[in-house]
């Protein structure tokens, strides 16, 4: 082990704080940085990014468990699709050319950027949430939060949800992003699950799937020799502590930065990063 990547500790704090404040998975931030900034091979960068994401979302899972906002039935239904799809994505990532992976990741970042730039305003989001909540007599599912509040709604087509989440999980395993964005779209806008339950449930599904996908990458990287595993270990040695601290600072940052400022800023950032990845893929 070495201190080669010491600077990832302060960077990890800053980047994870922004990620938690905006709801973006850690791999979406870290995988492009590891590729463009550190020059790591895409499979190694994506695997390390997914480990970071699993660590960062772990604290979110604990927080939402305490608040009792997780719909465990949706979690189980989605994990049936996301786990095998993510493992399939990890296998693909280690057998396709590096420039193809960069191109896929670049296109994924464009999609993430578009989702930020087209995020519904507060009034539209509130309207979606009101449409999702139903009276207890009409609803198919009711959750009682830790504060004693009852949230009732009806979950729509689970088959469609499995297909959408499975597709997102495949791209997560192969290119580190896609699951959180597609899950959020399906649960809130297509399935009308209330915002708080949608976010909490998505965090659990993404965390569990990222953990499985990262293990798949570790196994594949280990087959390529010890030096690559050592490089990953040196990188995570400083990144993960920064992630743990940044995850605690994220909610405070969210309270201080207006939502629209965060959304536009991240939309522009991911557009530029996605463009750089596509340019590098084209040059190769």
C-alpha positions as CSV (number, residue, x, y, z in Angstrom):
1,X,0.0,0.0,0.0
2,X,1.2,3.6,-0.7
3,X,0.1,7.2,-0.4
4,X,0.0,7.7,-4.1
5,X,-3.6,8.8,-4.2
6,X,-3.6,10.9,-1.0
7,X,-5.4,13.8,-2.7
8,X,-8.5,11.6,-3.1
9,X,-9.3,12.1,0.6
10,X,-10.2,15.8,0.3
11,X,-11.7,15.3,-3.2
12,X,-13.8,12.4,-1.8
13,X,-15.2,14.7,0.9
14,X,-16.2,17.4,-1.6
15,X,-17.5,15.2,-4.4
16,X,-19.5,12.9,-2.1
17,X,-21.1,15.9,-0.3
18,X,-22.3,17.2,-3.7
19,X,-23.4,13.7,-4.7
20,X,-25.5,13.2,-1.5
21,X,-26.9,16.7,-1.7
22,X,-28.1,16.1,-5.3
23,X,-29.0,12.4,-5.1
24,X,-26.4,11.4,-7.7
25,X,-24.7,8.0,-7.2
26,X,-21.0,8.1,-6.4
27,X,-19.9,6.1,-9.4
28,X,-21.3,8.7,-11.7
29,X,-18.8,11.2,-10.2
30,X,-15.8,9.0,-9.6
31,X,-15.6,6.7,-12.6
32,X,-15.1,9.5,-15.1
33,X,-12.6,11.1,-12.7
34,X,-10.6,7.9,-12.4
35,X,-10.6,7.5,-16.2
36,X,-9.9,11.1,-17.3
37,X,-8.0,12.4,-14.3
38,X,-6.0,9.3,-13.2
39,X,-5.8,7.5,-16.5
40,X,-7.0,4.2,-15.1
41,X,-8.4,1.5,-17.5
42,X,-12.2,1.8,-17.7
43,X,-13.0,-1.6,-16.0
44,X,-10.8,-0.7,-13.0
45,X,-12.2,2.8,-12.8
46,X,-15.8,1.6,-13.0
47,X,-15.2,-1.1,-10.4
48,X,-13.6,1.4,-8.0
49,X,-16.4,3.8,-8.6
50,X,-19.0,1.3,-7.7
51,X,-17.3,0.4,-4.5
52,X,-17.3,4.1,-3.6
53,X,-21.0,4.3,-4.5
54,X,-21.9,1.3,-2.3
55,X,-20.0,2.9,0.7
56,X,-21.6,6.3,0.1
57,X,-25.1,5.0,-0.2
58,X,-24.7,2.7,2.8
59,X,-25.1,5.6,5.2
60,X,-28.2,6.6,3.3
61,X,-29.7,3.2,3.7
62,X,-29.2,3.4,7.4
63,X,-30.9,6.8,7.6
64,X,-33.9,5.7,5.6
65,X,-34.3,2.5,7.6
66,X,-34.5,4.6,10.8
67,X,-37.2,6.8,9.1
68,X,-39.1,3.7,7.9
69,X,-39.5,5.1,4.4
70,X,-38.4,2.0,2.5
71,X,-40.9,-0.1,0.6
72,X,-39.3,-3.5,1.1
73,X,-41.6,-5.3,-1.3
74,X,-40.5,-3.0,-4.2
75,X,-36.9,-3.6,-3.1
76,X,-37.2,-7.3,-3.3
77,X,-39.0,-7.2,-6.6
78,X,-36.4,-5.0,-8.2
79,X,-33.3,-6.8,-6.8
80,X,-34.5,-10.0,-8.5
81,X,-33.9,-8.2,-11.8
82,X,-31.0,-5.8,-10.9
83,X,-28.6,-8.2,-9.3
84,X,-28.2,-10.6,-12.3
85,X,-28.4,-7.7,-14.8
86,X,-25.6,-5.9,-12.9
87,X,-23.4,-9.0,-12.9
88,X,-24.0,-9.4,-16.6
89,X,-22.9,-5.8,-17.1
90,X,-19.6,-6.4,-15.1
91,X,-18.7,-9.3,-17.4
92,X,-19.4,-7.2,-20.5
93,X,-17.2,-4.4,-19.1
94,X,-14.1,-6.7,-19.0
95,X,-14.6,-8.1,-22.5
96,X,-15.3,-5.1,-24.7
97,X,-12.8,-2.5,-25.9
98,X,-11.9,0.4,-23.6
99,X,-13.0,3.1,-26.1
100,X,-16.5,1.5,-26.3
101,X,-16.8,1.6,-22.5
102,X,-15.8,5.3,-22.5
103,X,-18.3,6.0,-25.2
104,X,-21.1,4.3,-23.3
105,X,-20.2,6.1,-20.1
106,X,-20.1,9.4,-22.0
107,X,-23.6,8.8,-23.4
108,X,-24.8,7.9,-19.9
109,X,-23.5,11.2,-18.5
110,X,-25.3,13.1,-21.3
111,X,-28.5,11.3,-20.2
112,X,-27.8,12.2,-16.5
113,X,-27.2,15.8,-17.5
114,X,-30.5,15.9,-19.4
115,X,-32.3,14.6,-16.4
116,X,-31.0,17.4,-14.3
117,X,-31.6,20.1,-16.8
118,X,-35.2,18.9,-17.3
119,X,-36.0,18.2,-13.7
120,X,-39.6,19.3,-12.9
121,X,-39.9,22.5,-10.9
122,X,-41.1,22.4,-7.3
123,X,-44.7,22.9,-8.2
124,X,-44.7,20.1,-10.7
125,X,-42.9,17.8,-8.3
126,X,-45.4,18.6,-5.6
127,X,-48.2,17.8,-8.0
128,X,-46.7,14.4,-8.8
129,X,-46.4,13.6,-5.2
130,X,-50.0,14.6,-4.5
131,X,-51.2,12.4,-7.4
132,X,-49.2,9.5,-5.9
133,X,-50.7,9.6,-2.4
134,X,-54.1,8.0,-2.0
135,X,-56.6,7.5,0.8
136,X,-56.0,4.3,2.9
137,X,-59.2,2.7,1.6
138,X,-58.2,3.1,-2.1
139,X,-54.4,2.4,-1.8
140,X,-52.7,-0.9,-2.3
141,X,-49.8,-0.1,0.1
142,X,-49.5,1.9,3.2
143,X,-46.3,2.7,5.2
144,X,-46.1,4.1,8.7
145,X,-43.0,6.3,9.1
146,X,-41.0,6.6,12.3
147,X,-42.9,9.8,13.1
148,X,-46.2,7.9,12.9
149,X,-47.2,9.4,9.6
150,X,-49.1,7.1,7.2
151,X,-48.2,7.2,3.5
152,X,-50.5,5.3,1.2
153,X,-50.2,4.6,-2.6
154,X,-50.7,1.9,-5.2
155,X,-47.7,0.4,-7.0
156,X,-48.2,-0.1,-10.7
157,X,-46.9,-2.7,-13.1
158,X,-44.1,-4.6,-11.4
159,X,-43.1,-6.3,-14.6
160,X,-42.4,-3.0,-16.3
161,X,-40.4,-1.9,-13.2
162,X,-38.3,-5.1,-13.3
163,X,-37.5,-4.5,-17.0
164,X,-36.6,-0.8,-16.4
165,X,-34.5,-1.5,-13.3
166,X,-32.8,-4.5,-14.9
167,X,-31.8,-2.3,-17.9
168,X,-30.4,0.4,-15.5
169,X,-28.5,-2.3,-13.5
170,X,-26.9,-3.7,-16.6
171,X,-25.5,-0.2,-17.5
172,X,-24.5,0.3,-13.9
173,X,-22.4,-2.9,-14.0
174,X,-20.9,-2.1,-17.4
175,X,-20.5,1.7,-17.2
176,X,-21.3,2.7,-13.5
177,X,-24.5,4.7,-14.1
178,X,-28.1,4.3,-15.1
179,X,-29.9,2.4,-12.3
180,X,-30.6,5.3,-10.0
181,X,-31.8,7.6,-12.8
182,X,-34.1,4.9,-14.3
183,X,-35.5,3.8,-11.0
184,X,-36.3,7.4,-10.0
185,X,-38.1,7.9,-13.3
186,X,-40.1,4.7,-13.0
187,X,-41.1,5.0,-9.3
188,X,-42.1,8.6,-9.2
189,X,-43.2,9.6,-12.8
190,X,-44.4,6.3,-14.1
191,X,-45.5,4.4,-11.0
192,X,-46.6,7.4,-8.9
193,X,-44.8,6.3,-5.7
194,X,-44.5,9.3,-3.4
195,X,-41.2,11.2,-3.5
196,X,-39.9,10.2,-0.1
197,X,-40.6,6.5,-0.5
198,X,-39.3,6.6,-4.1
199,X,-36.0,8.1,-3.1
200,X,-35.5,5.8,0.0
201,X,-36.4,2.7,-2.0
202,X,-34.1,3.7,-4.9
203,X,-31.2,4.3,-2.5
204,X,-31.5,0.7,-1.1
205,X,-31.8,-0.9,-4.5
206,X,-28.8,1.1,-5.9
207,X,-26.7,0.4,-2.8
208,X,-27.3,-3.4,-2.9
209,X,-26.8,-3.6,-6.7
210,X,-23.7,-1.4,-6.6
211,X,-22.2,-3.7,-3.9
212,X,-22.9,-6.9,-6.0
213,X,-21.5,-5.2,-9.2
214,X,-18.4,-4.0,-7.4
215,X,-17.7,-7.6,-6.1
216,X,-18.1,-8.8,-9.7
217,X,-15.5,-6.3,-10.9
218,X,-13.1,-7.2,-8.1
219,X,-13.3,-10.9,-9.1
220,X,-12.6,-10.0,-12.7
221,X,-9.8,-7.6,-11.9
222,X,-8.2,-10.2,-9.5
223,X,-8.0,-12.6,-12.5
224,X,-5.9,-10.1,-14.3
225,X,-3.2,-10.1,-11.6
226,X,-2.3,-8.7,-8.2
227,X,-0.9,-5.3,-9.4
228,X,-4.3,-4.0,-10.5
229,X,-5.9,-5.1,-7.2
230,X,-3.1,-3.2,-5.4
231,X,-3.8,-0.1,-7.5
232,X,-7.5,-0.3,-6.6
233,X,-6.6,-0.8,-2.9
234,X,-4.3,2.2,-2.9
235,X,-7.0,4.3,-4.5
236,X,-9.8,3.3,-2.2
237,X,-7.5,3.6,0.9
238,X,-8.0,7.4,0.7
239,X,-11.2,7.7,-1.3
240,X,-13.5,5.7,1.0
241,X,-12.8,7.7,4.2
242,X,-13.4,10.9,2.3
243,X,-16.7,9.4,1.0
244,X,-17.8,8.5,4.6
245,X,-17.2,12.1,5.8
246,X,-18.7,13.7,2.7
247,X,-21.9,11.6,3.1
248,X,-22.4,13.3,6.5
249,X,-21.9,16.8,5.0
250,X,-24.2,16.3,2.0
251,X,-27.5,17.1,3.8
252,X,-26.0,20.3,5.2
253,X,-24.9,21.3,1.7
254,X,-28.4,20.6,0.3
255,X,-29.9,23.0,2.9
256,X,-27.6,25.8,1.8
257,X,-27.5,25.5,-2.0
258,X,-30.8,26.2,-4.0
259,X,-32.0,23.1,-5.8
260,X,-32.1,24.7,-9.2
261,X,-28.5,26.0,-8.9
262,X,-27.4,22.5,-8.0
263,X,-29.3,20.9,-10.9
264,X,-28.0,23.3,-13.6
265,X,-24.5,23.2,-12.3
266,X,-24.4,19.4,-12.3
267,X,-26.1,19.3,-15.7
268,X,-23.4,21.4,-17.2
269,X,-20.7,19.4,-15.4
270,X,-21.9,16.1,-16.7
271,X,-22.4,17.5,-20.2
272,X,-18.7,18.6,-20.3
273,X,-17.5,15.3,-18.8
274,X,-19.5,13.2,-21.1
275,X,-18.1,15.2,-24.1
276,X,-14.6,14.6,-22.9
277,X,-15.1,10.9,-22.6
278,X,-16.6,10.7,-26.1
279,X,-13.7,12.7,-27.5
280,X,-11.2,10.5,-25.8
281,X,-13.1,7.4,-27.0
282,X,-13.0,8.8,-30.6
283,X,-9.3,9.5,-30.4
284,X,-8.5,6.0,-29.4
